[in-house]
Amino acid sequence: MIGAVLALGGSAAVRAQAPPAASQTLTLDAAIERALAANPSLAAARASRAVADAGLGVAGERPNPEIAYEAERETPRQAISFSVPIELGGKRGKRLDLARAGVAATDAEIARTIAQIRNDVRRAYFDLAAANQRTAMADDLRSLAVRARDAAQARFNAGDVPRLELLQIELALANVDIELSAARSEAQALTAELNALLAQPLTTPVALADQLGAMPMPVLDDVVATATRSNADLAVLDRRIDEQTARRALADSMRHQDFTAGGAMTYDAQPEFSSGWRASVAFTVPLFTSHRAGVLVEDAELRRLQAERAALVATTTGAVTAAHVRAAAARDQIARFDAEILPRALEVEQMAQDGYSAGQTGLPQLITALQQGRDIRRRRLDAALAYQRALADLERAMGVPLR
């Protein structure tokens, strides 16, 4: 029992983990800037812009004319003809409108990728900051366990406590060593995740300049208004709706039947004539296919996208409100921990340590004080991390960086 309780115990103060000498000091803004400059996922997303631009050239192409040579047994025996397909209904303009809408949709997709990378970096950054603090807490806990072991050894040598108490504290020290090793491993894993987002070697040491402090929280009404205006997912849907509208217009233009205008020069028709000409016009008769079904398909898809957007607006509003409530609750918890709870816990813990070292209190009182102090510090750290995660949710929903 003592080993488990001491593993939950804590130090007299929470200190930041000392970064390695070769590590680089990195602010959150610098991390985001580096990710946006070098992240391979964003580079792949930006490469799709060239594809969309190339589609503009394809959409602007015109039908090629046709030249034909004819040889017959009857007169005129030879002819050279020329024909040109002529599109009606503004098909080329509609294709260009669709391609331009596709370019805008691609830009919206790139903006959404940027927003997602910003969000991923923010989460990874503060997850690592929390892991570093947990490592520091475990390191402080080990120092405390060593002092408790030394105090128990001194009291055992003086005959004040049985050997069982000394063995229990030594077992607790071993458990603390395991906890410290696990905390360091988790910090290394989160460092690798952050480095992957920054497109740098996974083992690169990183010292975080921004810790889990409370940031200013925006007003709920402002967040909701910004989210409905700038949310990246909504922006993508808006561009997809524009693209679908252009696709529907193109489908409607297909209902206008094209025609082909042509002419031919004929010759070798003696004795009637040596050369002549003829002109032709050909229309497609919409007897079996009128392309109305294609318009109905595009109309149905447009209505689906519009319904999806309405659902996303409702979902986004709910997500923003929930994240704002969580952030406010976590901020209030942090304020109470810092102003009231944590200072008292530290005082109680120090008094228990001094009393046990002086032989004035027993091991159960020390264990209780350590358990309370550790739980309070862990809850304070959890509240700070929850606050940062809620802010990350708000930033993702808003579609603009939090300041």
QUIQUI-V212199 format. One record per residue. RES is the residue in three letters. NEAR is the number of other C-alpha atoms within 12 Angstrom. Layout:
<<RES,NEAR> <RES,NEAR>>
//
This chain:
<<MET,18> <ILE,31> <GLY,28> <ALA,23> <VAL,31> <LEU,43> <ALA,38> <LEU,37> <GLY,43> <GLY,45> <SER,43> <ALA,34> <ALA,30> <VAL,29> <ARG,24> <ALA,25> <GLN,27> <ALA,21> <PRO,23> <PRO,13> <ALA,11> <ALA,12> <SER,16> <GLN,17> <THR,21> <LEU,28> <THR,21> <LEU,33> <ASP,22> <ALA,21> <ALA,37> <ILE,31> <GLU,21> <ARG,25> <ALA,34> <LEU,31> <ALA,21> <ALA,22> <ASN,29> <PRO,21> <SER,24> <LEU,29> <ALA,20> <ALA,19> <ALA,25> <ARG,27> <ALA,18> <SER,24> <ARG,26> <ALA,18> <VAL,20> <ALA,27> <ASP,25> <ALA,19> <GLY,23> <LEU,25> <GLY,20> <VAL,18> <ALA,24> <GLY,21> <GLU,17> <ARG,18> <PRO,19> <ASN,13> <PRO,16> <GLU,18> <ILE,17> <ALA,18> <TYR,18> <GLU,20> <ALA,17> <GLU,15> <ARG,11> <GLU,14> <THR,20> <PRO,25> <ARG,23> <GLN,24> <ALA,27> <ILE,26> <SER,25> <PHE,25> <SER,25> <VAL,24> <PRO,23> <ILE,25> <GLU,26> <LEU,22> <GLY,20> <GLY,23> <LYS,30> <ARG,27> <GLY,23> <LYS,29> <ARG,34> <LEU,29> <ASP,28> <LEU,35> <ALA,35> <ARG,33> <ALA,31> <GLY,36> <VAL,30> <ALA,28> <ALA,31> <THR,32> <ASP,31> <ALA,33> <GLU,32> <ILE,29> <ALA,30> <ARG,32> <THR,31> <ILE,36> <ALA,35> <GLN,34> <ILE,40> <ARG,38> <ASN,38> <ASP,32> <VAL,38> <ARG,42> <ARG,34> <ALA,34> <TYR,44> <PHE,42> <ASP,36> <LEU,41> <ALA,41> <ALA,42> <ALA,34> <ASN,39> <GLN,38> <ARG,39> <THR,37> <ALA,33> <MET,38> <ALA,40> <ASP,35> <ASP,32> <LEU,40> <ARG,34> <SER,25> <LEU,37> <ALA,40> <VAL,26> <ARG,24> <ALA,40> <ARG,31> <ASP,22> <ALA,30> <ALA,33> <GLN,26> <ALA,22> <ARG,24> <PHE,22> <ASN,14> <ALA,13> <GLY,14> <ASP,23> <VAL,24> <PRO,18> <ARG,19> <LEU,16> <GLU,28> <LEU,30> <LEU,21> <GLN,27> <ILE,38> <GLU,29> <LEU,26> <ALA,33> <LEU,35> <ALA,24> <ASN,28> <VAL,34> <ASP,27> <ILE,22> <GLU,29> <LEU,30> <SER,20> <ALA,20> <ALA,27> <ARG,26> <SER,19> <GLU,23> <ALA,33> <GLN,26> <ALA,23> <LEU,30> <THR,35> <ALA,25> <GLU,29> <LEU,41> <ASN,32> <ALA,27> <LEU,35> <LEU,36> <ALA,27> <GLN,22> <PRO,15> <LEU,18> <THR,20> <THR,26> <PRO,27> <VAL,36> <ALA,31> <LEU,34> <ALA,25> <ASP,26> <GLN,29> <LEU,35> <GLY,24> <ALA,28> <MET,23> <PRO,15> <MET,28> <PRO,26> <VAL,19> <LEU,25> <ASP,16> <ASP,21> <VAL,34> <VAL,31> <ALA,22> <THR,29> <ALA,34> <THR,33> <ARG,22> <SER,30> <ASN,39> <ALA,37> <ASP,34> <LEU,36> <ALA,33> <VAL,33> <LEU,35> <ASP,34> <ARG,32> <ARG,34> <ILE,33> <ASP,28> <GLU,32> <GLN,34> <THR,33> <ALA,30> <ARG,34> <ARG,32> <ALA,32> <LEU,32> <ALA,29> <ASP,28> <SER,26> <MET,28> <ARG,27> <HIS,24> <GLN,24> <ASP,23> <PHE,21> <THR,23> <ALA,21> <GLY,24> <GLY,24> <ALA,26> <MET,26> <THR,29> <TYR,26> <ASP,23> <ALA,21> <GLN,15> <PRO,11> <GLU,13> <PHE,14> <SER,17> <SER,20> <GLY,22> <TRP,21> <ARG,19> <ALA,18> <SER,18> <VAL,18> <ALA,17> <PHE,18> <THR,20> <VAL,13> <PRO,15> <LEU,10> <PHE,9> <THR,14> <SER,19> <HIS,21> <ARG,21> <ALA,17> <GLY,21> <VAL,24> <LEU,19> <VAL,20> <GLU,25> <ASP,24> <ALA,19> <GLU,22> <LEU,27> <ARG,19> <ARG,19> <LEU,25> <GLN,23> <ALA,17> <GLU,22> <ARG,25> <ALA,19> <ALA,18> <LEU,26> <VAL,30> <ALA,19> <THR,21> <THR,34> <THR,30> <GLY,22> <ALA,29> <VAL,37> <THR,29> <ALA,22> <ALA,33> <HIS,35> <VAL,24> <ARG,28> <ALA,34> <ALA,30> <ALA,22> <ALA,32> <ARG,32> <ASP,22> <GLN,28> <ILE,32> <ALA,20> <ARG,20> <PHE,27> <ASP,26> <ALA,14> <GLU,17> <ILE,22> <LEU,31> <PRO,20> <ARG,22> <ALA,31> <LEU,30> <GLU,21> <VAL,28> <GLU,33> <GLN,25> <MET,23> <ALA,30> <GLN,36> <ASP,23> <GLY,21> <TYR,30> <SER,27> <ALA,18> <GLY,22> <GLN,16> <THR,20> <GLY,24> <LEU,35> <PRO,20> <GLN,24> <LEU,35> <ILE,34> <THR,28> <ALA,35> <LEU,39> <GLN,31> <GLN,32> <GLY,40> <ARG,36> <ASP,28> <ILE,36> <ARG,40> <ARG,32> <ARG,26> <ARG,35> <LEU,38> <ASP,27> <ALA,31> <ALA,37> <LEU,37> <ALA,33> <TYR,37> <GLN,42> <ARG,34> <ALA,36> <LEU,44> <ALA,39> <ASP,38> <LEU,43> <GLU,38> <ARG,40> <ALA,43> <MET,40> <GLY,36> <VAL,28> <PRO,29> <LEU,28> <ARG,13>>
//
